[in-house]
Amino acid sequence: MTEDTRKAGEKQPGRRIRKGGAVATVALLAGIAVAPAAVAGPRGSHRGEVVSVVPVARHSRAEVARGLEELHVGTDSLRYGVRAYRVTYRTVDPYGRPTTATGLLTVPEGGGRTLDLVSDTHGTMADRDYAPSVSEDARAQSYLFASAGHAVAAPDYLGLGKGPGRHPYMDTRSAVTASVDMLRAARTAAGRLGRTVNGDLYATGFSQGGQVAMAVGRAVRHGDAPGFRLKALAPVAGPYDLAGTEVPALADGRVNDTSGVLYISYFLTAQNRLHHIYDNPAQVFRAPYADRVEGLFDGRHEEEDIVRQLAPNVKELLTDDFYRQLTHPTGGFLAALRANDHTCDWKPDVPVRLYAGEKDTDVPIGNARTCARTLARQGARVRVLDQGDVDHVGSYVAALPKIARWFGGGTA
């Protein structure tokens, strides 16, 4: 979220821009055709059970290509038009209690009846209406993979899209359960739409979703998603090393000020509901921000609105005592970091490619390098693919067409 990234937002997937004091969303693809009917599912409480399937978009191959080209995303993998559906399904909250979540299922128009499945997990978002199942602005990657011939399951995560409650930001465990249950729901929903998901799974994700993709891969590898077989793993710019890389980078300048303020305030307010970090926001945040910070993460504020109402940098946002915890975490903060790290501490038995950018000032490339070393210690062979002199979103723009080719059997 550097100034350069903001200026480039009109040409990058999933970025919103501000013009003349008003927020405008980047329309990735025009001409949505939405059917009026929903496909309802049977009543019950099983994880992954489909509650409803609602069509939300339909695009020709030419429309998909035009939208991706406007974002400077390569289109050589495109073959079909696409249809997209909002799937509401049953899952569990961070405490294991039954709840519902939503996600986007996208399928190609054409090709074979039987499809493999891409799990695509999205990056940080504070506005629930910006999630893939709701906003056209968050669907570019789903359209890319579906047009290449895959079914695509893109979970909104808990508390985003049309799901209830607040989003438990960076809670890896519940992000994984919501994502795995979306795989199950996508398989069922695809069947009702006349397509068969064969169980072959390709996992990718960006930023927060890159970390989630690694954790989803681990869950599938360990048998937590029966019926799915992990085939390849390609996360992009994920914060895999919170305690060792990402959080210290908030203090030493490797993460830019705007993104640092958003990330740490979102993390602390969300994780405090799961790990006791503070009793009162004033123990962590300086005045006047302590009085407003929790309310800004209600799922109804856009990222730009949030950072505008907070401090210009992390040092001015946090109290002196808590700022020191960025490099020497203790108590509930340390517990939260430990609970959400270790997504690379396993041995994949499939090819893994970690995409990252050397000039990323949101999620420094050191996260990917640490992940690769951790995987290597488990005996896995992993490549870190540096996308060059690009920022956070730029690394994703560069990586997406390469991942699509790789998932399709080509080179990346």
Helices and strands as residue ranges (DSSP letters): H 3-7, G 8-11, E 16-19, E 22-25, E 39-40, E 50-59, H 61-70, E 81-92, E 98-109, E 114-121, G 128-130, G 136-138, H 140-147, E 151-155, H 172-192, E 196-206, H 208-221, E 229-236, I 242-246, H 247-252, H 257-271, G 281-283, G 289-291, H 293-296, H 303-308, H 314-317, H 320-324, H 331-340, E 352-356, H 366-377, E 382-386, H 392-407
